């Protein structure tokens, strides 16, 4: 992003690295990967934040706004250690650190034994190599950014609906800093912003968080935007899936409509069970 700002906007850019609670392995609230960075924005220590969009909570702190998203990476989840989910033997040990993946995997294959998987991509791959798991599931985008995608098989979104914002980088700034918003717009991609807007609207309308097994994935097909969503219990015993398409000019409206359909089908009851 720094190189893009220099190239497209002729700006002098300083990269400020900030370690978050999520980087330190703390499992606190849903903003654990962004809170320290957002505090730096609010205190004017930095002017623009770059987040993994799936880590950004649905509700932003007062005074901050999402101002852009560059060209997105592939949003699919990926299987490492086996050629397909179907070819995993009964009782196979599969590692994942995601409640969303756990829920969908067990809904599809209740015979699987799911193990906890934490750490960065290299650490997770090492755990697979050591025999701790028979296979693991990761975001394909992370593997690609590290040049490790040859080790993975993409999982179709009809099987595993990705996390909202997966594969997308979200650019965040102070609401009143128009010059920053203008610069972010110069390095942003319309398709990525459209996808992100629709996916985040579903999450907001469901009042979901990173602690709830919710998957949302948007894809553009010409002028149409196709939106998929999944809501389930962590053990996969109850779940709802739905898909809806509309013109891509109103991504928020599509996201809200899909969330309303999910709630009407019982998604609210499933999410309420998670709060008990």
C-alpha positions in Angstrom: 0.0 0.0 0.0 2.9 2.4 0.7 4.4 1.7 -2.7 1.0 2.3 -4.3 0.5 5.6 -2.5 4.0 6.7 -3.6 3.3 5.7 -7.2 -0.3 6.9 -7.7 -0.4 9.9 -5.4 3.3 11.0 -5.3 3.1 11.0 -1.5 5.9 10.6 1.0 4.9 7.6 3.0 6.2 6.2 6.3 5.3 2.7 7.4 4.5 2.4 11.1 4.4 -1.2 12.4 1.9 -1.7 15.3 1.6 -4.9 17.2 -2.0 -5.7 18.3 -3.5 -7.9 20.9 -4.2 -10.4 18.1 -0.6 -10.4 17.0 0.4 -11.2 20.6 -2.0 -14.2 20.6 -4.5 -12.7 23.0 -8.1 -13.8 22.5 -9.9 -10.7 23.7 -12.8 -9.0 22.0 -13.6 -8.9 18.3 -11.4 -5.9 17.7 -8.2 -7.6 18.9 -6.4 -7.2 15.5 -7.3 -3.6 14.9 -7.8 -1.8 18.3 -4.3 -0.5 18.8 -4.1 0.6 15.1 -7.4 2.4 15.4 -6.2 4.1 18.6 -3.2 5.3 16.6 -5.5 6.8 14.0 -7.6 8.6 16.6 -4.5 10.0 18.3 -3.1 11.2 14.9 0.0 9.0 15.2 -0.9 7.6 11.8 -3.1 8.8 8.9 -4.1 5.6 7.2 -4.6 2.0 8.6 -4.3 -1.2 6.5 -6.2 -4.1 8.0 -7.2 -7.6 6.9 -10.9 -6.8 6.2 -12.2 -9.9 8.0 -10.6 -8.6 11.2 -12.5 -5.3 11.2 -15.7 -5.3 13.4 -19.0 -4.4 11.8 -19.2 -1.2 13.9 -16.3 1.3 13.7 -15.2 3.7 16.5 -16.7 7.1 16.2 -14.5 9.4 14.1 -13.2 6.6 11.8 -14.3 5.4 8.4 -13.4 2.8 5.8 -12.1 4.7 2.9 -10.9 2.1 0.4 -9.9 -1.4 -0.6 -7.3 -2.4 -3.1 -7.7 -5.2 -5.6 -8.8 -8.3 -3.6 -7.0 -11.6 -3.4 -8.9 -14.9 -3.8 -11.4 -15.3 -1.0 -11.6 -19.1 -0.9 -10.6 -21.3 2.0 -7.9 -23.8 1.2 -7.2 -27.4 2.2 -3.6 -28.4 2.8 -2.6 -32.1 3.3 -5.4 -33.7 1.2 -6.7 -33.4 -2.4 -10.3 -32.7 -1.3 -12.6 -32.7 1.7 -14.4 -35.7 0.1 -11.2 -37.7 0.0 -10.4 -37.3 3.7 -10.9 -40.7 5.4 -13.5 -41.1 8.2 -12.2 -39.7 11.5 -9.4 -37.7 9.8 -7.8 -35.0 12.1 -8.4 -31.6 10.6 -6.9 -28.4 12.1 -8.6 -25.0 12.1 -8.7 -22.0 14.4 -12.0 -20.7 12.9 -15.4 -21.4 14.4 -16.9 -20.6 10.9 -14.8 -23.4 9.3 -15.4 -25.8 12.2 -19.2 -25.3 11.9 -19.3 -25.8 8.1 -16.8 -28.8 8.1 -18.9 -30.6 10.8 -22.1 -29.8 9.0 -20.7 -31.5 5.9 -18.5 -34.2 7.6 -19.6 -34.9 11.2 -17.1 -37.8 11.3 -14.1 -35.5 11.2 -12.0 -34.8 14.3 -11.3 -31.1 14.4 -8.3 -29.9 16.3 -7.3 -26.3 17.4 -4.9 -24.6 15.1 -3.2 -21.3 16.1 -0.2 -19.3 15.0 0.9 -17.7 11.7 0.8 -19.6 8.4 4.3 -21.1 8.7 3.6 -22.3 12.2 0.3 -24.0 11.1 2.1 -25.7 8.2 4.8 -27.0 10.6 2.1 -28.5 12.7 0.7 -30.3 9.7 4.2 -31.5 8.7 4.8 -32.8 12.2 1.8 -35.1 12.0 -0.3 -33.2 14.5 -3.1 -33.0 11.9 -4.0 -35.0 8.8 -5.0 -31.8 7.0 -5.5 -28.2 7.8 -7.8 -25.4 6.4 -6.4 -21.9 5.9 -7.3 -18.8 3.8 -5.9 -19.2 0.3 -5.1 -15.5 0.2 -2.6 -15.8 3.1 -0.9 -18.8 1.4 -0.7 -16.8 -1.9 0.8 -13.8 -0.3 3.6 -16.0 1.2 4.1 -17.9 -2.1 2.8 -21.2 -0.5 -0.3 -21.7 -2.6 1.2 -24.8 -4.4 0.6 -26.7 -1.2 -3.1 -26.0 -1.1 -6.3 -26.9 -2.9 -9.0 -24.2 -3.0 -12.4 -25.2 -1.5 -15.4 -24.1 -3.5 -17.6 -21.5 -1.8 -20.6 -23.8 -2.2 -18.9 -26.1 0.3 -17.2 -23.6 2.6 -18.5 -20.0 2.6 -15.5 -17.7 3.4 -15.3 -15.2 6.2 -16.7 -11.7 5.3 -13.9 -9.6 4.0 -11.6 -12.6 3.4 -8.9 -11.8 0.8 -9.6 -8.1 1.1 -7.5 -5.3 2.6 -9.5 -2.6 4.3 -8.1 1.0 4.4 -9.3 3.1 7.4 -8.8 6.8 8.2 -10.2 9.6 10.3 -13.6 10.6 9.0 -12.6 14.3 8.4 -9.4 13.7 6.6 -10.5 14.1 3.0 -7.0 14.2 1.6 -6.4 10.7 3.0 -9.7 9.4 1.7 -8.9 10.9 -1.8 -5.5 9.2 -1.7 -7.0 5.8 -0.6 -9.6 6.1 -3.4 -6.7 6.4 -5.9 -5.4 3.0 -4.9 -8.8 1.3 -4.4 -10.7 -1.2 -6.6 -14.4 -0.8 -7.2 -15.1 -4.6 -7.3 -13.3 -5.1 -3.9 -15.2 -2.2 -2.3 -18.5 -3.5 -3.7 -17.9 -7.0 -2.3 -16.7 -5.7 1.0 -19.7 -3.4 1.4 -22.2 -6.2 0.8 -20.4 -8.7 3.0 -20.1 -6.2 6.0 -23.8 -5.3 5.7 -24.8 -8.9 6.3 -22.6 -9.1 9.4 -23.9 -5.8 10.7 -27.6 -6.7 10.1 -27.1 -10.1 11.9 -25.2 -8.4 14.7 -22.5 -11.1 14.3 -18.8 -11.0 15.3 -15.6 -13.0 14.8 -16.9 -15.2 17.6 -19.9 -16.4 15.7 -19.8 -19.0 12.9 -20.9 -16.8 10.0 -19.6 -16.9 6.5 -20.4 -14.3 3.8 -19.1 -14.2 0.3 -19.9 -11.8 -2.6 -18.9 -12.3 -6.2 -19.4 -10.0 -9.3 -20.9 -11.6 -12.4 -21.1 -8.8 -14.9 -23.5 -6.1 -13.5 -24.9 -8.6 -11.0 -23.6 -9.2 -7.4 -24.2 -12.7 -6.1 -24.1 -13.0 -2.3 -23.8 -16.2 -0.3 -24.1 -16.6 3.5 -23.9 -19.3 6.1 -24.9 -19.2 9.8 -24.5 -22.2 12.1 -23.7 -23.6 15.5 -20.0 -24.4 16.2 -20.7 -28.2 16.2 -22.5 -28.0 12.8 -25.7 -29.4 14.3 -27.8 -26.5 13.1 -27.1 -24.2 10.2 -28.7 -22.1 7.5 -27.4 -21.2 4.0 -28.8 -18.8 1.5 -27.9 -17.0 -1.7 -29.2 -13.9 -3.4 -28.3 -11.8 -6.4 -29.1 -8.3 -7.5 -27.6 -5.4 -9.4 -24.2 -4.5 -8.1 -25.1 -0.8 -7.8 -26.7 -1.3 -4.3 -24.4 -3.8 -2.3 -25.6 -2.6 1.1 -29.3 -3.1 0.1 -28.5 -6.6 -1.1 -26.6 -7.5 2.1 -29.5 -6.2 4.3 -32.0 -8.2 2.3 -30.0 -11.4 2.5 -29.6 -10.9 6.3 -33.4 -10.4 6.6 -34.0 -13.7 4.8 -31.6 -15.5 7.0 -33.2 -14.1 10.1 -36.7 -15.1 8.8 -35.3 -18.6 8.3 -34.1 -18.9 11.9 -30.6 -17.4 11.9 -31.5 -15.2 14.8 -32.4 -18.2 17.0 -29.1 -19.8 16.1 -27.1 -16.7 17.0 -29.0 -16.3 20.2 -28.0 -19.8 21.3 -24.4 -18.7 21.0 -25.0 -15.8 23.4 -26.4 -18.1 26.2 
